[in-house]
Amino acid sequence: MKVSYNWIKQYLDLEVPADELAEKIERTAVEVDSVKFPAEGMKKVVVGEVVAMEDHPDSDHLHICQVEIGEDEPTQIVCGAPNVHVGAKVITALSGSRIGNNVKIKKSKMRGIPSNGMLCSLDEMGLDKDLVPDEWADGIYLFPEDTQVGQPVFPYLGMDDAIIDLDVTPNRGDMLSILGTVHELAAIYDLTPKISKVELIENATTPTNKQINVLADSDLASTFSARVINNVKVTSSPAWLQKILWKSGIKPINTVVDATNYIMLKYGQPINAFDMDRMNGQNMSVRYATKDEKILLENEAEIELTNDDIVIADEVPMALAGVMNGKVVSVDNDTSNIVLGAGVFDPIKVRKSAQRHGLHTESSQRFERGIDISSVNTALDEVASLIVELSDGEVAKGIIEATKLDKPENKINITVQRINHVLGTDLSQTEITSIFNRLGFKVVENESDMTVIVPLRRWDIFVAADLLEEVARIYGYDNLATTLPVGKQTIGSLSSAQRIIRSSRNILEGLGLTQAISYALTTEEKAQMFLMRPSELTRLIWPMTSDREALRMNLISGLLDDIAYNNAHKVQNVALYEQGRVFYKDTKDQVKPTEVEHIAGVISGEILTSNWDESAVAADFYQLKGIVGRYLNNLSINGEIKYVATDELKEMHPGRTAKILIHDHEVGFIGQIHPKIAKQFKIKPTYAFELNLQALIDLPKADNQYAPISKYPSIKRDIAIVVDDSVTNQQIIDIITKRGGKLLSNIELFDVYNGENVDDGKKSLAYSLTYVNHNDTLKDEDVTNAFDKIKKYLIEELNAEIR
């Protein structure tokens, strides 16, 4: 909320610089987004009066104006505004001045005629174009007749002010009003606010209940009241009101609408104003909309309502309750009789309506965070009084209270000992009572405790813990003593799972992959790709966008988005990994999904680029398999790792994908992304793996064992075999490992051949076997016996041919 410092000072005797005040608010109450001084950087801009004007000889729209600025002679300025005229008092930027957006004004010639400055519009002075009143939208701004010529324009435009932009948290909806902010500052600085109550004169001939009937559902509006004002004369608002509104980020419209917005800013109570003569009959109600109803809103948008929307209606909806008024019954300059409505609508329903229709307004923001139920009728009376002041009119006698919630003030018991124990302070009961009184809370002191009576304007205070926070805020967080927790203190350390997760990142980064972080929310289609187990989808009830509508069940789809982004920006060589959680649901009725740690990686393009001494190496299955193998090896997982070909994952290439098994338990997969999926993501050929990191964490680990290098020489034997194409490398490795004996220390595949001198349907593989004896010199016959045993079982079990 944008808060005018000058407006605040109407209620509090504050002499604190605006920057200092903002810092105090941020330290004590809510965050401050910014502090802006509208006139900062501007100079030599004064009030001028056009004393003579003639048309430019070489233009059909420019005028040569003689402008009185309080000096001996008028200043000549060429202006093209359609509303400039003799006698107009205008914003005059002199030669050498600076106006909005740090624009410097210089002497110039406009089609040959000298111009010594500029007559400015409001947006040229830095006001947002969307906030400029319609009467000044196509021309320059004209001051009232009593404005003093030659004086700086900033006080007349409300620019001699500071605008403090508060980022109000959901629990402090009371600070979405000037009076709420005033009460907060009064407590912070121990001041007494000067807030007076308006006395309303009811002088219309016909009472309210004879002009309109009002009904409301208490479940939709716990409180709803209405008033009628007759014979109003709607015009443009006076300058003081327009200035307050545009400094608060609201566009001035007319005296009635501006009065309702002013009271909304002051009290935090949105108020509806309807043209009573345009209503269908005399009945007004607060009800649910029906599914087939539509409404044309004030912003010219027509929306289709649902059964869950609350509306204020006659025979048809007149307003989307708590969000925006309808266009048909809106107040304009032809309005004569108005009906005002103010209430407290269900905050959840208002929020859902605002989200459903994409209408987040000043009104909905306040209803979502809460309304001071005790000030509804006060705000209604004051807006009626202000409308009469600005638009004449006669207030009908009586308020119609369709619903009214008589809510008692909250009473909370707390002790001085409890406050001091939790805050680590040594405050006396007198000091604590003083703090509560500064906040406007009443205190009844009992023998053993005190009862604090919280006013209804602070609906965020429920329990004793809330009172503790209030004492800490006003006493000052900086004044609280620094203490250590009482009790046994231990040295913090990472859990085994945390150590493995950190180690995983270090390993993969050491292997050349870069960490990526993707959204846990994605599309329904991407969420259901690359599934490692059956799962129901977890959908969001109110997704922010269509791209973030479901919780992910894989990490690869997010990494493919990252590759697509890189490829689109001409980066073809990409190697990424991500560690994070996926979300599974066993049944549709499962309330909360199961969160499982996963880790995944992708490589695309070239792993090694061309250099003077080596050629580029394109990414392939085996490079990624080597990365995964090294990663699993470095985790010291105690178990045999197998890769088994699979075509079960439809998003992966059926001939280049394998399951990853440890102890015959599936922990992940590796392979090439299916070309159709790669085309869908608009990426180059890509290889990927995804592992169930939680399963890896749970698997038993082998402690690192270090053995001295053997002082005895090793022996190597090579073997080349011809086997069927269907035989896998893993099958051969398994046989060699099982039959190779305890002296076999290493197996290395160094050649694969398929061509001349090898029959069709066959392939030749060559392995190098290393034998080591750590206790004695190896004997040739021991190696030969072990080697012959391997050949025997390769022939028997795989029908291999030894070359």
LINHU-V233327 format. One record per backbone hydrogen bond with DSSP energy under -1.0 kcal/mol. NH is the residue of the N-H (numbers start at 1). CO is the residue of the C=O. E is the energy in kcal/mol with one decimal. If there is no record, write none. Layout:
nh->(NH,NH)
co->(CO,CO)
e->(E,E)
This chain:
nh->(3,5,8,9,10,11,12,14,21,22,23,24,25,26,27,28,29,33,36,39,40,42,43,46,47,48,49,50,51,52,54,56,59,63,64,65,66,67,68,75,77,79,87,88,90,92,93,94,95,96,97,98,99,100,103,105,108,110,113,115,116,118,120,126,127,131,132,136,139,141,143,147,150,151,153,157,159,161,163,164,165,166,167,168,172,175,176,178,179,181,182,183,184,185,186,187,188,189,191,194,204,208,210,211,212,213,215,217,220,221,222,224,225,226,227,229,230,232,233,242,243,244,245,246,247,248,250,255,258,259,260,261,262,263,264,265,266,267,268,272,274,275,276,278,279,281,284,285,286,287,289,293,295,297,298,300,303,305,309,311,312,313,314,318,319,320,321,321,323,324,326,327,330,335,338,339,340,341,342,344,346,350,351,352,353,354,355,356,357,359,365,366,367,368,369,370,373,375,379,380,381,382,383,384,385,386,387,388,389,390,391,392,394,396,400,402,403,407,412,414,419,420,421,422,423,424,425,432,433,434,435,436,437,438,439,440,441,442,444,446,450,451,452,453,454,458,461,467,468,469,470,471,472,473,474,475,476,479,480,499,500,501,502,503,504,505,506,507,508,509,510,511,512,513,514,516,522,527,528,529,536,540,548,549,550,551,552,559,560,561,562,563,564,565,566,567,568,570,571,574,576,577,578,580,582,583,584,590,594,596,598,599,600,601,602,603,604,607,608,611,617,619,624,625,626,627,628,629,630,631,632,633,634,635,636,637,638,639,642,644,646,652,653,656,658,659,660,661,662,663,665,667,669,670,671,672,673,674,678,679,680,681,683,687,688,689,690,691,692,693,694,696,697,698,699,702,715,717,719,721,722,723,725,727,732,733,734,735,736,737,738,739,740,744,745,746,748,750,751,753,758,762,763,764,765,766,767,768,769,770,771,772,783,784,785,786,787,788,789,790,791,792,793,794,795,796,797,798,799,800,801,803)
co->(164,162,4,5,7,8,8,12,17,18,19,20,21,22,23,24,25,165,163,159,37,39,98,92,151,90,68,88,66,66,64,62,56,79,54,77,52,75,49,67,65,63,50,85,48,46,118,44,116,105,94,43,103,124,100,97,115,113,110,108,76,93,91,123,122,128,129,133,136,120,89,144,47,148,45,153,154,159,36,3,34,1,31,166,169,172,173,265,266,177,178,179,180,181,182,183,184,185,186,11,395,397,207,208,208,282,284,286,217,217,344,403,342,400,340,338,394,336,391,238,239,240,241,242,243,244,245,235,254,255,256,257,258,259,260,261,262,263,264,341,339,329,337,275,276,279,213,313,215,311,309,290,303,301,325,297,295,293,306,287,319,285,316,312,312,324,310,319,320,320,318,296,327,332,229,274,227,272,225,223,220,346,347,348,349,350,351,352,353,354,361,362,363,364,365,366,371,372,375,376,377,378,379,380,381,382,383,384,385,386,387,388,230,228,226,224,224,405,452,450,415,416,417,418,419,420,420,428,429,430,431,432,433,434,435,437,436,453,451,449,414,444,412,442,410,455,458,463,464,465,466,467,468,469,470,471,472,476,477,495,496,497,498,499,500,501,502,503,504,505,506,507,509,508,575,577,550,523,524,526,585,549,545,522,522,538,520,555,556,557,558,559,560,561,562,563,564,567,566,604,602,514,600,598,596,552,594,587,584,582,580,691,578,689,576,687,574,617,617,614,608,605,620,621,622,623,624,625,626,627,628,629,630,631,633,632,700,637,661,659,657,649,672,653,670,644,668,642,665,640,662,660,690,658,688,656,686,651,674,675,676,677,678,603,671,601,669,599,667,691,597,692,693,694,695,636,771,769,767,765,801,763,761,724,728,729,730,731,732,733,734,735,736,741,770,770,768,766,766,764,755,759,723,753,721,751,719,748,717,746,715,743,779,780,781,782,783,784,785,786,787,788,789,790,791,792,793,794,795,794,722,720)
e->(-2.8,-2.5,-1.9,-2.1,-1.2,-1.9,-1.2,-1.8,-2.6,-2.6,-2.1,-2.0,-2.4,-2.4,-2.1,-1.4,-3.4,-2.7,-2.4,-1.1,-2.3,-2.0,-1.5,-2.6,-2.4,-2.8,-2.2,-2.6,-2.8,-1.2,-1.9,-2.4,-1.2,-2.8,-3.7,-2.6,-3.0,-3.3,-3.5,-3.1,-2.7,-2.6,-3.7,-1.9,-3.0,-3.1,-3.2,-2.2,-1.0,-3.4,-2.0,-1.5,-2.7,-1.4,-1.2,-2.7,-2.2,-3.0,-1.2,-3.2,-3.1,-2.1,-2.3,-1.4,-1.9,-2.1,-1.0,-1.6,-1.0,-1.3,-3.1,-1.6,-3.1,-1.1,-1.8,-1.5,-2.9,-1.0,-3.2,-2.7,-2.6,-3.3,-3.0,-1.1,-1.7,-1.9,-1.8,-2.7,-2.4,-1.9,-2.6,-2.5,-1.7,-2.7,-2.7,-1.7,-2.2,-2.7,-2.4,-2.7,-2.4,-2.3,-1.2,-1.7,-1.7,-3.2,-2.3,-1.2,-1.4,-2.7,-1.2,-2.2,-3.2,-1.9,-2.1,-2.5,-3.1,-3.2,-2.6,-2.1,-2.6,-1.5,-2.2,-2.7,-1.9,-1.0,-2.6,-2.4,-2.9,-1.5,-1.9,-2.1,-2.5,-2.2,-2.0,-2.3,-2.2,-3.1,-1.9,-2.9,-2.4,-3.0,-2.1,-1.3,-1.0,-1.3,-3.0,-2.7,-1.7,-2.2,-2.7,-1.8,-1.9,-2.9,-1.9,-1.9,-2.3,-2.4,-1.5,-3.0,-2.0,-2.8,-2.3,-3.5,-1.5,-2.6,-1.4,-1.0,-2.5,-1.8,-2.7,-3.4,-1.4,-1.8,-2.7,-2.0,-3.1,-2.4,-2.5,-2.6,-2.3,-2.2,-2.3,-2.4,-2.2,-2.6,-2.3,-2.9,-2.2,-2.5,-2.3,-1.2,-2.2,-2.5,-1.0,-1.4,-1.0,-1.6,-2.7,-2.0,-2.6,-2.3,-2.3,-1.7,-2.3,-2.4,-2.3,-2.0,-1.9,-2.1,-3.5,-1.4,-2.7,-2.8,-2.2,-1.6,-1.3,-1.4,-2.4,-2.2,-1.9,-2.5,-2.3,-2.3,-2.4,-1.5,-1.1,-2.2,-2.7,-2.2,-1.8,-2.1,-2.5,-2.2,-1.4,-1.3,-2.8,-2.0,-2.9,-2.8,-2.6,-3.1,-3.1,-3.0,-2.9,-1.9,-1.4,-1.1,-1.9,-1.7,-1.8,-2.4,-2.3,-2.6,-2.3,-2.7,-1.9,-1.4,-1.1,-2.3,-2.1,-2.2,-2.4,-2.6,-2.5,-1.7,-2.1,-2.7,-2.4,-2.2,-2.1,-1.3,-1.3,-2.4,-2.2,-2.5,-3.0,-2.3,-1.2,-1.4,-3.2,-2.4,-1.4,-1.3,-2.0,-2.4,-2.5,-1.6,-2.5,-1.6,-1.5,-2.2,-2.6,-2.2,-2.2,-3.3,-2.4,-1.7,-3.0,-2.2,-2.3,-2.1,-2.5,-2.0,-2.5,-2.3,-2.7,-1.0,-3.5,-2.3,-3.4,-2.2,-2.4,-2.2,-2.7,-2.4,-2.6,-2.1,-1.3,-2.9,-2.8,-3.0,-1.7,-2.5,-2.2,-1.8,-2.6,-2.8,-2.3,-2.3,-2.8,-2.3,-2.4,-1.2,-1.4,-1.2,-2.4,-1.4,-2.8,-2.1,-2.2,-1.7,-3.3,-1.3,-3.1,-3.5,-2.8,-3.0,-2.3,-1.4,-1.6,-2.8,-1.9,-2.4,-2.3,-1.5,-3.0,-2.6,-2.6,-2.2,-1.9,-2.3,-2.5,-2.6,-3.2,-2.3,-2.0,-3.3,-3.3,-1.3,-2.0,-1.8,-2.5,-1.9,-1.4,-3.7,-2.1,-2.5,-2.4,-2.6,-2.7,-2.4,-2.4,-1.6,-1.5,-2.7,-2.5,-1.8,-2.6,-2.8,-2.3,-2.5,-1.3,-1.0,-3.0,-1.3,-1.8,-2.4,-1.2,-3.1,-1.8,-1.6,-2.3,-3.4,-2.6,-2.5,-3.1,-2.9,-3.4,-2.4,-2.9,-2.7,-1.6,-2.6,-2.5,-1.8,-2.7,-2.8,-1.8,-1.6,-2.0,-2.4,-2.0,-2.0,-2.1,-2.4,-2.5,-1.6,-1.1,-1.4,-2.4,-2.9)
